[in-house]
Amino acid sequence: MGQGADFTPERRRRALLFADIAGYSRSMQRDELGTWQRVQQALALVRMLVGDYGGRLVDTAGDGVFAVFDRAPAALRFALAVQREFRDQAVWSVAGERLAFRIGIHEGEVLVAGPQVAGHHVNVAARIEVLAPPGGICVTEPVRRAVAGEPGLVFRSLGRARLRHIEEPLEVFLVMDEASGETVPAMPELPSQPVAIAELASVLVLPITPLSADPADRHVVDGLTGDLIGHLSRFRDLFVIARHSAFRLREATGDPVDIARQLGVRYVLSGSLRRSGPRIRLEVELDEAENGRALWRERYDGRLDDIFAFEDEVVTAIASRLAVHIGERERQRARLRQPHELAAYGLVLRGWELTLTWRRDETLHARRLFDRARELDPEYGRAFAGLSRTFNISWRYRFEPDPEGSLLRAVELAREAIARDPFDARGFAELGFAELYRKQHEAAIAAYEEASELNPNDADIMVEKADALTYAGEPQRAIALIERAMARNPFHPDWYLWVLADARFTLGDYKGTLEALARMRDPSQAHRMAAAAWALLGQMEKARLHAYAVKRVQPGFSLDHWRQVPPYRDPEPLERFVEGLRLAGLD
């Protein structure tokens, strides 16, 4: 039955978001078909992401989007995700320019009649959006108050703006997002004394420097640097500083040799990339840290449309200087199979970054990107490995209505990744991850052994394997492996510390557990274990504080569910963990 003319809409407080693409008309003049195609792809992704972040799409027109959210924090998380997506991905550039959204968010009471939303505050939100710079987000005071305390955000007042057809001026704020690059994160502190590292020939690959302002070049050099690290780490006689730590040194201004000395590595590779149209030129230099002597300099010319063959040439040349005793067969195995599409590669890089948040919205966002990469290159194994990870995380946190189906899908996708690229360690690592949480310990460890065989110096795989060893009943062996991984990745991500804490908890070392958790930069995933550890130490006040934080970070937390998550072979440490959570006040 339809709604009659006397139907009274409901009043609801909602967060209102408007977004459109800056410079759309100008880009249409330069490249009408290319602009239209790329904008349609961009809007399709944005429209799908609205639901993933808890919103509802109200209207779309041309290059614009109008969405509503129950709460302002969800609207802002969505806006930040969109801006990061289109800022980081050179795949979204068109007519020589990056696609950039302007976004405005306002909160207030609106009239809701079925799918329709109307009222004064809708008009305000629409006017706010035009004040945002390309790639920027503007919000009003109600939104700023609602998200107060969110980490990593700074609000810069633009003053009280007079909006068209709005009587009262409103104070508008520009959102400054540290994670997006609006502000530069602090450089990690290098050790004051050189770090002692194993006797193996050790190498640091510094992020390659793009020498042009084109945003696409940063995308290319990041992929090139990461692939150089990945290829080199497959040589067993090389000790390679891991990708995560290398990229933390992007803004380092010191001499590469000095940086290498402080990290205790023997060799350092630095380089720069120039681009002129489709032509690229990479210049690299290999230095010996002990005496500062340049061992090798080379220049490589290539084309952007053949970037992966170009990368293989560079890696082969470096390997001939650093690992001459490694034979041709080993070099062939070391070559990572690359996607045919640079766009697919960029989408996968961004998707892996999103999975590290362990949050529902970002996990589903990552799945969209991996799916798109799979469409662009159906034979790209890393896209299937990434999809497997998203289904595993969904099982762990019950992001979807069929958790067990999610875990089985994770196994299937990992096997599809291996089928497409049997020389990529990541596919085997994802299979190990999925089999572990199915409590198939032998199968999980066998998959991790295969991954380690393919890439013995991959620090992430070392820690993932250590996690499996802890749950299989070998926490001491796990700790030794984690310590090796941390030496290779000195600026390691938080989840290394979580795995270390888990191994110590399994051993009954609760103080050691808490020491590891206290070193995490983002404690949101540490609260469960911290609550249990403090409770088992008899420190109930501290335990309850962490239990409260668990409920805030995971509103649907269930002790019955988390009894099923840790895949311990021996039930004893699991029972201690559950008892600690219960004592802390979680149920």
Secondary structure as UniProt FT lines:
FT   TURN            5..6
FT   STRAND          10..21
FT   TURN            22..23
FT   HELIX           24..30
FT   HELIX           32..52
FT   TURN            53..54
FT   STRAND          55..61
FT   TURN            62..63
FT   STRAND          64..69
FT   HELIX           72..88
FT   HELIX           90..92
FT   STRAND          93..94
FT   TURN            95..96
FT   STRAND          97..98
FT   STRAND          101..113
FT   TURN            114..115
FT   STRAND          116..118
FT   HELIX           120..129
FT   TURN            130..131
FT   TURN            134..135
FT   STRAND          137..140
FT   HELIX           141..146
FT   TURN            147..149
FT   TURN            151..152
FT   STRAND          153..161
FT   TURN            164..165
FT   STRAND          170..177
FT   HELIX           178..180
FT   STRAND          201..205
FT   STRAND          209..210
FT   HELIX           215..232
FT   TURN            233..234
FT   TURN            236..237
FT   STRAND          238..240
FT   HELIX           243..248
FT   TURN            249..251
FT   HELIX           256..263
FT   STRAND          267..276
FT   TURN            277..278
FT   STRAND          279..288
FT   TURN            289..291
FT   STRAND          294..303
FT   HELIX           304..306
FT   HELIX           307..322
FT   TURN            324..325
FT   HELIX           328..334
FT   HELIX           342..355
FT   TURN            356..357
FT   HELIX           360..376
FT   TURN            378..379
FT   HELIX           381..397
FT   HELIX           403..420
FT   TURN            422..423
FT   HELIX           425..437
FT   TURN            438..439
FT   HELIX           441..454
FT   TURN            456..457
FT   HELIX           459..471
FT   TURN            472..473
FT   HELIX           475..488
FT   TURN            490..491
FT   HELIX           494..506
FT   TURN            507..508
FT   HELIX           510..518
FT   HELIX           523..525
FT   HELIX           527..536
FT   TURN            537..538
FT   HELIX           540..553
FT   TURN            555..556
FT   HELIX           559..564
FT   HELIX           571..583
FT   TURN            584..585
//
